[in-house]
Amino acid sequence: MNMATSNTTMVKICGLSDPESLRVAIDNGARYLGFVFYPKSPRAITIDTASMLCRQVPAGVKTVGLFVNPTEEELDHIMGRVSLDMIQLHGTETPEQLIAIKTKYACPVIKAFPISTTADLDAIPAYNESADWFLFDTKSTQTDGTFGGSGHVFDWAILKDKVFAKPWMLAGGLTIENVAEAITLLHPNAVDISSGVERERGIKDPNKIKDFLKTVTQKHSN
């Protein structure tokens, strides 16, 4: 099956850092598992823990490393020790940088775009050739350097009926309560959740992960 063109919305659980949450995500159908390598994030993971968790991921489930404006040295260090299938970039990386990263590490790249107004979509076409996936997240209003995982929803009407050159993920404030509405309105290729399946900031709740994945599955079985 071509994962990018499936009619079923796939799920990425981001910010994983413990074996139980990882197992629950895998057992309940998550197709992408995100590990945060941005030190300022409350979900930042150590290289040793990420390496241990990635060794437990079965074939068919993709491991994704999240970075913000990473240096070549940082990527070399992490990619040499952690088995990552994809790289997700949340900073101001240029299309040329994406191409260089894809070429060097031979893995697909997800480019994240912070969204708050329709004008934010103008930056996307420049990445049509370099990105493999797009990810649309709520634009941060924080001044502490954090990216994503805010728990806030942007105006989904900005994306309604839009067609993009690459498959895309919807992020930003998704929860068990609103994900079915998001899928109905926007038909994303995948949904990406982090804070919506936490019991406290940066700490995942396995039961919420299970319920979120069940909600997406039920949405497609109705």
N, C-alpha and C positions, 0 to 999 in steps of 0.2 A: 504493500500500500504506500502511496505517496503521502507522507505525513503532512506535507504543506497544502495538499488539495483535498484532504478528507473533509466530508461534510460535518463530521463530528468535531465539536470544539474540544481541543486538547487542554490539559491543565499543567501549569508549571507551579510548583511550590517553591518559593524562594526564601532564602535566609535559613536554611536547615543547618543544624549544628549538633544534633544528637541522634543516636542509633534508633531509638523508638520512633521518633517522628519520621525519620527516613524510611523505616520499615512500613509504617502505616501508609505513607504516601505511595510507596511502591505497590503494596498489597491492594490498594484501593484505586489504582489506575492512573496515577500521575505519570505523564510522559516525559516531563522535564523536571529536574531537581536543581535548584539554584544554591550556590555557595558564594558568600559575599567576601571578597578580598579587598574591601575598602576600609581602612583602619578607623575612620571616623563613624562608621555605621555601628549601631548597637547590635547588629547581626553579624559583625565581622567574625570570621572563623580563622583558626590557626592552620598553618599548612599541614601539620601533623594530623590534626583532627579531620581536615578535609580529605587528606590522603586515605585515612582509615575508612571514612564513610564511602568514598568513591569506590573502594575495593569491594564494597557490599552491593553495588548497583548491578542488576542483571542486564544482559543484552536486550536492546530494544528500548531502554530507558536512557535518556540523554542527561549527562551531567553538564551543568553550565556554570562557568566562573564569572562572577560580576566584578568589573573593574571600573575605576573612574580615572581617566587620564593616566593610565599606567605607563611606567618607563619600560624600556626594553629589558633592563636588568631585572625589574620586578616580574615581568612576564616570563623571562627565562628561568628565574628561580622557582616560580610556582609551577609553570608548565612542565618543568623537569622533574617535579616531585608529585604532582597531583594529576590523576588521569581524568582530564576534562575533555568532553566531546565538543563543546561550543564555548565561545567567549562572548560575553555581553558587556557592551561599553556604554557607560552612563555619563560620560563627560563631554568635552568639546572636541573629541577626536575628529580629524578630517577624513574625507573619503580616501585620501592617499594613505593615511595611517591605517585605515581598515584594510586596504589592499596589502600593505606591507605585513600586517599581522596575520592575515589569512594565508599569505604566501609562506611566511616563516613557520607557522605552527600547523599548517594544513588542516584547519578546522573552520567550520562556518562561524560567522560573526552576526550577533544580534546588535543592532544600533538602537539605543533608546532615545526617544524624543520627549522632552517635557512639554506638556500641553496646557494652555489656559485660554487661548483664543484661536480663532481660525487662522490668524496670521502665523501661528507657530507651525502650521503645515507647510509653509513655504520652504522650509529647510530640507524637506524630505527628498525631493527629486534629485538633489545632488548626490544622494547615496544609493540611487537605484542600481548602479553597477557594482558598488563595493559591498553593500550589506546583503546578507542572506535572509534575514528577518528584520522587521521593524518592531519596536515596542513603544507603545504610547502610554505615558505615565503622567500623573498630576505634577505640574510645575511646582517645585518647592518654594515656599515663602520663608524657609528657615535661613538664618544667617550663620549657622554653625557648621556649614559645609556638608550637611547630610544630603543624600540623594535618594529619592524613592522611599517606600515604606512609611509614608506619612499617614496613611489611613484616610486620606481625603479623596473624594471623587471630583474629577473635572467634568465639564459639561459634555456629556456624551453626544449631544446633538451636533457637535463640531465634526464628529466622524461619521454621522449617519449618511448612508448611501455613498460614501467615499470609496473609490477603488484605488488600490495601491499596486505598485509594480512587484512587490514582494509579499509573502505571507506575513501576518502581523499578530502581535499579542496585545491584549488589553490589560493594563495594570492601573493601579491607583484607587484605593478605597474599596476594592471588591470585598464582599462578605457573603456568607451563606444566604443572607436575606436578599441581596440585590443581584447576584450573579445570573439568575435565570432571566431577569429583565434585561441585563446587559447583552446576553446572548441573543435574545429575541430582537432587540433593537439594532444591534451592530453586526451580528454574525462574524465575530472574530475567528481567526484560525486557532487561537489559543487564548486562554485567560491566565494571568499571572498574579498570584496572591502571596502576601507575606504577613502584614500586620493583622489581616482579617482572620488568620488562623493562629493567633497568639493568645496565651493566657495573661501575659504581661509583656511589656516592650522588649522585643528581642528573644523571647522564650516561646517556642511553639507549643501548641496544645494538640496532642495527637487526636483527641476526639473531634476537635474542630476541623482538622485536616480531613478526617474520615467523612464528616458530615458535608463538608464542602464538595468533596469529590463525588459523594453520593448525590448531592443536589444537581451537579452538572450531568451525571449519568442519567438521572431521572428526567431531566429536562429533555434529553434526546430520545428517551423511550416513550414519552407522552405523545 
